[in-house]
Amino acid sequence: MTTSAPSAGKCPFHVPVELQTDFDVYLNPGHTEDPFKALANAIEGKPRVFWSSSNPMAKQPGSWILTRTEDMRTVMRNPKLFSSEENAGFSKLLGESWSLVPLEVDPPRHGALRAWVNPFFASSVIPAMEPAIRETCVGLIEQFRAKGRCEFVNDFGRPFPVTVILQLLGLPVSELSRFLDWEDKLLHGSDFPTKIAAARQIKDYLLSQIADRRANPKDDLFTKAAHAEINGEPLSEDDILGFCYLMFVGGLDTVASSLGFHYQYLAEHPELQARLRKDPSLIPQTVEELLRRFSIVITHRRATEDTEIAGVQIKAGDWITIHTPISALDDTIHQSPTTVDIDRPNKMHMTFSFGAHICLGMHLARRELIIALEEWVSRVPDFRITEGAPLRTHGGGVYGVDELHLEWN
Ligand code: HEM
C-alpha cells in the first residue's frame, strides 16, 4: 500500500494514517503530456478508498478518493446521504451563496428543476437540432480541409460545440473568444484572483443577458429561464442566474475536451479511421467507447451524516471526490480499460455521471460527437498527428487537450 502522510495538521483526526496520501486530485506529474497516464501512475497501489489532502482548487481540508466505479455509483445513487451543495463552488469564489442549478441542488427540489429543464434536452428533441449542428460542423471543416492541416483545438474542437451551445442559449457567437477566455480563467486559472475576476465577469454578463430577455423575449433558453415557473412559482433570481451560469460553464468546455482526446486517439490509429470510413454505421459505438475511455470530469459530494464506503468510516461533512477519469481506469468493470475496443459489448461508463444528476446535455453531446465523426471521416482523408508539432494536454477539474496539430494528404 503506497501511503505518504500529508503535512501535519491538514488531515482530519478520523482518517487512518494508512489511508492518508498527498495524491493531487487535479494535477498529476505528466498531465501536460497525458493526464490519464499521469493519473494511472498516481493511483497505482492506492487503497480502494483513500484520503487526499491535496485538493487545491476548493475542497478543504481534502477529500476521499474512490477508485471503484461501484463505490462511485453507491454515492451517486444516494443524494440524501451525499449532497451536491457547493459542489463546484463558483458563487463562493464571489463570497455569495447562489447555487448552480440543478447541479448544486439536492432532492426533492432538484427533481422539480430537472422536470422543468429535461424537455429542452430530451433525446426526442435532439433530431430537430441536427441540421443546424451539422451545418456548423461542415462549415468549420470546410474552412481548413483544403489546406491539408489544422490545429484541431482552435480550428474545430472548441468552436464547434461552443457555437452549438451559444446558439441554443441565445448568446452571440461573435463573442466566442471573449467567453472562452473567461471560461479558461475560471476553470483553469492558476491563481484565485484570476478565477474570481473571471467568475465576476461571467456573472455580470449573464445578469445583463437575463435582464435583456425579460424585456425582449426571444426563442432561446435564456428567455425560457428568465420566464420559468415551477409549481406555479416563478424561478427565483438566484435560480435563474445559477441555471444560466451552469449552462454557460458546463456547455463550453466538456464536449470540446472530449473531442480533443478522441481525435488525438483517431489520429494515432489509422486502422480505426479506415474501419469507420468503410462502415460509418460503427460511428455511434465508436463514440461511446471513446467517451468511456476518455472520461474527463471530476466532481464532488459531501456526506450529510456519518457513514461508511467500502468499510471506510466517513464523517458528516467530509468531501468525497467522484473522479470519473479514475472510473475509466477501473479494471473491476472492464478488462484492459485503457484499450479502445469499439466491439466491447459492455461500454458502461461514468463519463456523464450517474443517478439524479446524470448529465443533462448527454444526448446533445453524443449527437455532436457522432455528427463530427461522420463529417470528419467522410470529408477529411486519413489524418495523423503532425510530426514534431507541439501536443499539449491538461488535467484539472475537466481534463482536456490544449494543442493538437493534424495533417492529411
Ligand atoms: C462530453 C460532454 C459532457 C460531459 C463529459 C459531461 C459530464 C457531466 C457530468 C460528469 C455531470 C455530473 C456532475 C455531477 O454529478 O456532479 C454533468 C452534469 C450536467 N451537465 Fe454535462 N457533460 C457534457 C456535456 C454537457 C452539455 C453539452 C451540457 C449543456 C447542455 C451539459 C449540461 C450539464 C448539466 C446542466 C448538468 C447538471 C445536471 C444535474 O445536476 O441534474 N453537459 N455533466
Residues whose N, C-alpha, C, O or C-beta is under 5 A from the ligand:
A	BS01	HEM	P102 L103 G250 G251 T254 V255 S258 V297 T299 H300 M350 T351 F352 S353 A356 H357 I358 C359 L360 G361 A365
